């Protein structure tokens, strides 16, 4: 059997699983049979083994973030070909037969194979490698010199990126009744299917949603949400002719210092307004966002830039100069831990991490979501209403488990999940819900003003 890497730094690489009786390990460290270059992968993440009776057995090796098969977290499963493995932000296709290669050639070796070849190479091979690397460095220096002397390439490219992505960038509106509760931005994942990506914190405040297309607001269904990844997918069922799918890049395409462009709609924008844009450079191509606000969680695989992310840009695209989506605009830091003002510390969810999550959301499989919408109380509000720490339940999206359980609209507060107390932030909810899969039931402890409480069991959407 064979594996083809679909996303991440080694996208497009193919490896063969050895015959029965030998373990094939996937993990983050050198020495694994397939190295997963994603910080979310564990050192030794999962094991594959061809069974004597046929088929491929996959077993999670106690990883921190889990092994997924076709969007479902597994401890152990049998594969026959045609499935999709997901490890951290890396998607891997499982194939029963060797794939055909263009021109009849074989794929280039994976990074893990290259590493082992170098480790076991002769001194002459090492010398040849260093000579080749030196020649490559000289070539890159020459290119850099030409670019510096020529100059202005970025200035010419940015308008082209804006023209290319403007038709793929939309205004997203969240509503409760007839009242607009929030606006944000989004980008078109699949124009034909009417699928639009946005940030989960944009749609959290509404129980129904609309998207502006060609100056008109059209109803959109919240197809799937992953609040702890801060991603959501909306589906527009009519009037999709004005949409254009965006092209997705990979994390390997992005480098520190590279120019990037953010597109979006300012807070409070109207359907008739035009998309706006800002530009900046990549400060870090992959980092962790550790400074959440109440409605935005911590997350890994973030792209840090100095591109100005104005209110309303959340959910919009961050693009490279080839016009490919490099990330989903999500958060900004404006003050440091000492209270001093910060400039140019803005974050987008990296496209590799987003790609793995969106693969589930577009199928209607939410992650860690019941359908309830949250409010974030202050300490003063909790004391005044005699409530414990937790999250307000402000409503529920129709058709979700939370709506069927009657959550929201009663002034209740979510105080605990499966017995784990919550704080007044989304991060506390995420720590409690962890990686629980859709369909699993969780026990919610709900508190009312005056000290009353009750427990409700709800399935995750």
N, C-alpha and C positions, 0 to 999 in steps of 0.2 A: 504494500500500500504506500501511498505518497501523501506528502503535505505540501501545500502551496501557501506561502505567506501573503495575505491580502492587504495588510496595512502595517504601518510602522517603518522603521529604518530599513528593513529587509524585504519590503513589499515586492512581490514578483518572483521571489526565490522559491525553488522547489527542492525537497529532500525526500529520499526514499527511506521508508521504515524497514529495518533489517528483518530477516526471516524469523520464524518463531523461536522462542527461547531466549531472546536477548532484549534487555530493557533499553528503551529509548527515552532519555530524560530531557525535558524542556525546563529551562530556568534562566536566571539572570547572570550566572557566573560562567566564566570560561571553563571548559571541560564538559559542559552539558552538550548533548548531541545536537540540540538546536538552542542557541542562545537567544533569549527574548530581551531585546534592548528596550526595556520600559521599566521605569523605576517602581511601577506598581507590581511587577512580577517578583515572586520570591526567588531566593537563591536556587533552590531545587523545587520547582513549582508543580510539575505533573509528570507522570510516567506513562508511556505507551508500550504495549506489548502485543505482538501478534499471537493469537491463541491457536493451539493445535487443531481445533475444530473449525477454524476460520474466524475471521473478524478481528477487530482491533480493540483491545481493552484499554481504556483511559482511566487513570486513577489520580486523584488529587493528592499531593504529598503534604497536606497540612498547610497549604498556602494561606497567606494573610488575606488575599482578596478573592480567592476562589477560582475555580475552573468552570467554564460555561460551555455547554453544548447546545447549539441552536437557541441560545438565549436563556437556557435553564441551568442554574448552578447544580453541579453534580459532585459527589464524592467518588463515584465509580460508574462507568457506563460502557456499553459495547457499541462499537461503531462498525459500519459496513461500507462506508463511502458515501459521499454526498452531504455529510454533516459539516457544520462550521464550529470550530473551536474558538473560544475567545479567552485570552490570558492577558489580564490588565488591559492595555489599549491595543493589543495586537490580535487581529482576526486571522484564522488559519483554516483553509479549506482542506477537508479530508477526501482523498480520491482513491478509488479502488484500483485504478490503472494509471500507468505512467502517462503524463500529459504530453501531447505533441508539442514540439518546440519549433518556433519559426525557423525555416531553413534547415530543419533536421538536426540542429545543434542542441547541445545540452545547456541547461541554465548555468549561470555563474555560481560558484559555491557560496554558501551562506557565510555570514561573518564568523560563526562558530567554526566552520570547516576551515576557513582561511586562517584563523588563529591557530588551529592545531597543525596546519601545514607549516606555518612559520615556526611554531614551537619545536617541530621535529625536523626542520630543514637542516641542510648542511651549512657550514660556514660560508661556502661559496654562494649558496642560494641567498643567505642573509645579505652578503655583500652586494649581490645583484639587486636585491630588494632595496637596499639603501641607495644604490646608484640611481635606480628608477625613481625613488622618492625624491632624491635630490634634483633630478631632471624635471620632475613634475613641479617642485617648488620653484625652480627657475622659470618654468613656463608660466606659472601663476603670477610670479612677480612681474614678468613681462606684460601679462594681461592687465595686472593692476596698474602698471605704469601707463599703459595706453588709456585705461579708463580715467586715470587722474588727469592726464594731459588733455584727453578729449572732453571730459567733464560733461555735466548736464544731462546724462542719460536718465537719472532718476526724475529730474524735472519734466522730461518729456514723457516718461512712463506713467506718472501718477494720473494725469488727465485720461489716459487710455484706460487705466484700471477703473476709474470712476465711471467712464462711459460704458464699460463692459459690465460692471456689477450693478449699476443703478437699476436696470430692469429686473434684477434678482433680489433687490432689497425692498422690504415692505414695512409699512407701519402696522403695528399690532396694538389692538385696543382691548382692554379688559373691562367688563361691566358687571354690575350687580343691579338687577332690575333695569331701569333706564339710565342709571347713573354710571358715568365713566369713572372707574376707580384707579386706572393706571394706563399709561401708554408706554410702548417700547418699540423695539425694532426686531426684524426677523429677516431671514433669507430663504430662498426657495431651494429646497432639497430635491424635489421632483415635481416639475411643472405639470406633467401629464396627470399625475395622481393628485395634484393640488396640495402637496406636502410642504409645510413651512416650518423652519427651525427658529426657536426663540429661547430666551432664558426663562427658566422655571419661575424665578421671582417676579417676572413681568406678568405672567398669567395667574400667579397665585392669588392675586387680589380680586379676581373675577370668577363668576360662576357661568358666564357666557362670554364669547370672544368674537371679535371681528378683525378683518384684515383689509387694508386699503389696496385696491387694484384699479389702476387707471382712474384714480380720483374718486372711486366709489367704495364704500364700506360694505364688505360681504361677510355673512355669517361663517364662522369657522368652528369646527368641532375640535376639542382638546383630545387628540388621539392617544397620546401617551405622555407621561410626565415622570421625571426623575429629579425630585427637589434637592436631593443630596448631591447630585451632579450638576445642578442648576441648568438643566436642559429640558426642553419640552418640544413636542411636535404637534402642530395644528394641521387640520385637513379642511381645505376649502372645496365644497362639492359643486359649486357652480361659478361660472365667470372666470375660469382659469386660463382663458385664452391669452390674457395679458401677462401671464407669468413666464419667466425664463429661468431654467435651472442654472444654478451656480456650479462651477467646477471646484472639486475638492483637491487640495494639495496633500502633502504628508509632512510629518514633523521633520523628516530628514531634509526637506527642501529649505528649512528655515535656519538662518545663521545669525549669531550675535552681530549687531551693527547694521543688519539689513534694513532697508526702508520698507515700511508696511503702511497700508492705508486702511482706515476705519470708516465705515459708512453707517448712517443711521438717521433717525428722525428725532429732533430735540423734544424734550418733554412738553406735552401739551399740543403737539403738532396736529394739524387738521388733515383730513384725507386728501385735500387738494394741494397740500404743501409738497415741495420737491425734497428729495433726499439730500442730505448734507454730508460732507466728508472732512476728515482730518488726516494728517500724515505724521509719521514719526519713525523711530528706529527701534529694533529689537534690543532690549536690555538683557534679556535672558530667554533663550529658546525653549527652555523647559525648567520650571521651578515649581514651588509649592506656594499657594496663596494661604497664608497663615493668619491673616488679620481680618476675619469675617465681620460683617455688620449683622444685625439681628436677622435679616431676611436672606443673607447670602452665606453659604457654608464655606468651610475650608475645603480646598480641593487640590489635587496633584495634577501634574501635566499642564501647568499654566504657562502661557507666554506673557512675559512682562515686557511692556513697551513704554515709551514716553509719549505715545500717541494720545492726545486729549480725548478721553471718553466722557462726553457731556451727558448729563441726565437725559434719559430717553434713548441713548445708544445701546443699552443693554439688550442682548440678543442679536444684534446686528453683526455683519461680517467683518472680520479682520483679514485683509488680503495681502498676498505678496505682489511683486511687480509684474508677475505673469497673470494676475487676475484670479489666482486660485485661493480658495478659502484656507487660511492658516489658523484660524481660531474663531471663537464665538465671544464677542465682547461681553464682559460680565461684571467687572468690579474696578474700583479705584481706591487708592489710599491717599488721603489728603492730610492726615496728621500722623506723626510718629508716636511711639510709646511714651515719649516725654512731653507730648502735647504740641510740639513744634510743627509748623506747616510743612508739608512735603509737596514736591512737584515732580511730575513725570513718573509716577509709580502706578501704572494702570495694567489691568490683567484681562486676558482672554483665555477661555478654555481651549487648550491645544487641540488641533483637529484630529490627531491620532486618538486621543482619549474620547473626544466627542464622537468620532466615527463608530467606536465600539458600542457606545450607549445608544446612538441614533439607530443602529441596526435593530435594536429591540423596540424602541419607541415607535418606529415607523410601522411595526407589525401590531401595534396596539398593546404592547406589553410594557406596562409601567414598572418603575423600580422604586420601592420604598414609599409608595403613594396610596392613600386610601380614597382620595377624591376630596378630602377636606381642605378648606382654605384657612390660613393661619393669620392671626394678628399678633403683634409683639408688644406686650405690656411693659411699662416702666415699673421700677421698684415702687414709686409713689402710688401708681394705680393699684398695684397688688395690695399694698398696705391699706389704701382707702377702701377697697372692696373686700378686704379680709379674705384674700385668696392666696394659695400657695404659689410658688414659682411654676411657670408653665407657659403655654401658648393659648391665646384665644382661639376658639373655633368660630370663625366668622361666617362660614357657609359651606356648601358642598356642591360640587359640579354634578348636574343631573345625570342619572344613569350610573353613577359610581357607587361602590359599597358604602361610602360615607353618607351619600344621599339616601340610600335605601335604609340605613340605620337611623336616619333622622338627625344626623349631626349638624350643628351650625344653627344660628338664629335663636338660641336659647340663652345666650350670655354665659355659656359654660367655658371652662378652661381645661385644656388637656394637661393634666398634672403628671401622668406617668404612662409608660408604655411597657407592657409585660412586667410590671412591677418596678421598672426603673424610673426614678424621678426625673423630670425634665426641668430645664431652665427656660428663661424667656427668650430663647434664640433658636433658630433653625439648626445650628450645630448640635445642640443638645438632643434634638429629635433625631438627627442623623446618627449620633452615637448610639441611641437606643434602638433604632430600627435596623442598623447595620446593613447587611446585604441580604435581608429576608426577601425571598422571591415572591413574585406575584402569585396570588391565590392562597398564600399562607395567612392564617388568622392571627391577629394580635389582640391583646386585651388592653383596652384604653381605660384609664382612670380619669373620670371627668369631675371637676369641682365647680360648685356654684357659690355665689356670694353668700356669706353667712356660715360657711363651714359644711354645707351639704355636699355629698359626693355620690357617685354611682359608677359602676363598671359596665362597659359595653365591649362585646367581641365583634371585631370587624375584619373582613378579609382585605388584603392588599389588592389593589386593582391590577 
